[in-house]
Amino acid sequence: MNALLGAANLILRVIEDHSPRAVVVCFGQEAAHYRKDLYEPYHAQRPELDPDLAHQYTLVKDWFESFGWTVAVHDKLEADDLLASFAEAEVARGGDALIMTGDRDMFQCAADHVKVLYVSTGKNMQLMGPAEVEDRYGIAPELVPDFIALRGDPSDGIPGAKGIGEKSGAELLRKYGSLEDTMRAAARGELKPGMQKALLDDPDLILAFKHIATVQVVKVKPPNDTPLDRERSAAKATELGMNALAKRLAA
């Protein structure tokens, strides 16, 4: 049950630090069909799910709901799309949102009322707003999908444009403003020959990479204010043999 325990402990740590009015835990497709349709190798290199983790996934709904948290599942979109959707819905109702994720693609969601809490290896957490994203990549958050299309993203199986890396990709976007405008500049012959070739040999594919990297926002209903249910979650933790967590919750 290490995955369930680790996830709960991380979320509880965030609750202690940020006191959210509600928590939504999102699940979706490993690789959304529309993204695979655009580029078949998308997520192709992801390892098969460990059988033990697969078993724990069957328990996640009851587990997280025992804390009073909302569990949102979508059968066509990915979890990142749902996270972005709930964040946008929260802002629309006048609130602030915190997106907890291990995926740097989500930096595109950073805004005045949305912060991204990036969880890296070792469970280190870094709070990313627009300024932090710009400090890290040299571009505004809304250009992250354009940046990924140029630079690529090995974790998602997106190769990007050959010969364009993190530094050159950011420079192009700062100069031209978007992926589309950068490609227009390439068509005008304003880029180095190698970059022009990388962008113009298969322009539809490069544009598809941007679409794949862009979160898809759908209409969702923000959850009601929901305090942590210590009694119910402590009972569920005891049931699953997580005695130390149960004692902490009941204290």
ChimeraX attribute file (.defattr): number of C-alpha atoms within 10 A of each C-alpha:
attribute: neighborCount
match mode: 1-to-1
recipient: residues
	/A:1	14
	/A:2	11
	/A:3	13
	/A:4	18
	/A:5	14
	/A:6	12
	/A:7	13
	/A:8	16
	/A:9	13
	/A:10	15
	/A:11	15
	/A:12	16
	/A:13	12
	/A:14	16
	/A:15	15
	/A:16	10
	/A:17	9
	/A:18	10
	/A:19	12
	/A:20	16
	/A:21	15
	/A:22	17
	/A:23	23
	/A:24	19
	/A:25	18
	/A:26	17
	/A:27	20
	/A:28	17
	/A:29	14
	/A:30	12
	/A:31	18
	/A:32	18
	/A:33	15
	/A:34	13
	/A:35	19
	/A:36	14
	/A:37	12
	/A:38	16
	/A:39	16
	/A:40	13
	/A:41	14
	/A:42	23
	/A:43	18
	/A:44	14
	/A:45	11
	/A:46	12
	/A:47	7
	/A:48	8
	/A:49	8
	/A:50	9
	/A:51	9
	/A:52	11
	/A:53	13
	/A:54	11
	/A:55	11
	/A:56	15
	/A:57	14
	/A:58	10
	/A:59	12
	/A:60	17
	/A:61	16
	/A:62	13
	/A:63	22
	/A:64	21
	/A:65	18
	/A:66	20
	/A:67	23
	/A:68	19
	/A:69	21
	/A:70	19
	/A:71	16
	/A:72	16
	/A:73	16
	/A:74	13
	/A:75	10
	/A:76	14
	/A:77	22
	/A:78	21
	/A:79	23
	/A:80	21
	/A:81	22
	/A:82	25
	/A:83	26
	/A:84	23
	/A:85	20
	/A:86	24
	/A:87	25
	/A:88	23
	/A:89	21
	/A:90	20
	/A:91	15
	/A:92	12
	/A:93	9
	/A:94	10
	/A:95	13
	/A:96	18
	/A:97	24
	/A:98	23
	/A:99	22
	/A:100	20
	/A:101	18
	/A:102	15
	/A:103	15
	/A:104	16
	/A:105	19
	/A:106	26
	/A:107	27
	/A:108	22
	/A:109	26
	/A:110	26
	/A:111	19
	/A:112	12
	/A:113	17
	/A:114	22
	/A:115	22
	/A:116	27
	/A:117	23
	/A:118	20
	/A:119	17
	/A:120	13
	/A:121	8
	/A:122	6
	/A:123	11
	/A:124	9
	/A:125	17
	/A:126	13
	/A:127	15
	/A:128	25
	/A:129	22
	/A:130	21
	/A:131	15
	/A:132	19
	/A:133	22
	/A:134	17
	/A:135	12
	/A:136	11
	/A:137	17
	/A:138	18
	/A:139	22
	/A:140	23
	/A:141	24
	/A:142	17
	/A:143	23
	/A:144	26
	/A:145	25
	/A:146	29
	/A:147	32
	/A:148	27
	/A:149	27
	/A:150	32
	/A:151	22
	/A:152	25
	/A:153	18
	/A:154	13
	/A:155	13
	/A:156	18
	/A:157	16
	/A:158	23
	/A:159	18
	/A:160	25
	/A:161	26
	/A:162	14
	/A:163	14
	/A:164	20
	/A:165	16
	/A:166	14
	/A:167	12
	/A:168	15
	/A:169	26
	/A:170	24
	/A:171	16
	/A:172	20
	/A:173	22
	/A:174	15
	/A:175	11
	/A:176	14
	/A:177	15
	/A:178	18
	/A:179	23
	/A:180	16
	/A:181	14
	/A:182	23
	/A:183	23
	/A:184	17
	/A:185	15
	/A:186	19
	/A:187	14
	/A:188	10
	/A:189	12
	/A:190	13
	/A:191	17
	/A:192	9
	/A:193	11
	/A:194	12
	/A:195	19
	/A:196	20
	/A:197	17
	/A:198	19
	/A:199	27
	/A:200	16
	/A:201	11
	/A:202	11
	/A:203	15
	/A:204	11
	/A:205	17
	/A:206	26
	/A:207	20
	/A:208	16
	/A:209	27
	/A:210	23
	/A:211	17
	/A:212	23
	/A:213	22
	/A:214	22
	/A:215	22
	/A:216	15
	/A:217	17
	/A:218	13
	/A:219	10
	/A:220	14
	/A:221	9
	/A:222	18
	/A:223	15
	/A:224	10
	/A:225	12
	/A:226	14
	/A:227	14
	/A:228	19
	/A:229	15
	/A:230	17
	/A:231	15
	/A:232	18
	/A:233	22
	/A:234	23
	/A:235	18
	/A:236	20
	/A:237	22
	/A:238	15
	/A:239	11
	/A:240	14
	/A:241	12
	/A:242	17
	/A:243	15
	/A:244	11
	/A:245	17
	/A:246	21
	/A:247	13
	/A:248	10
	/A:249	19
	/A:250	13
	/A:251	9
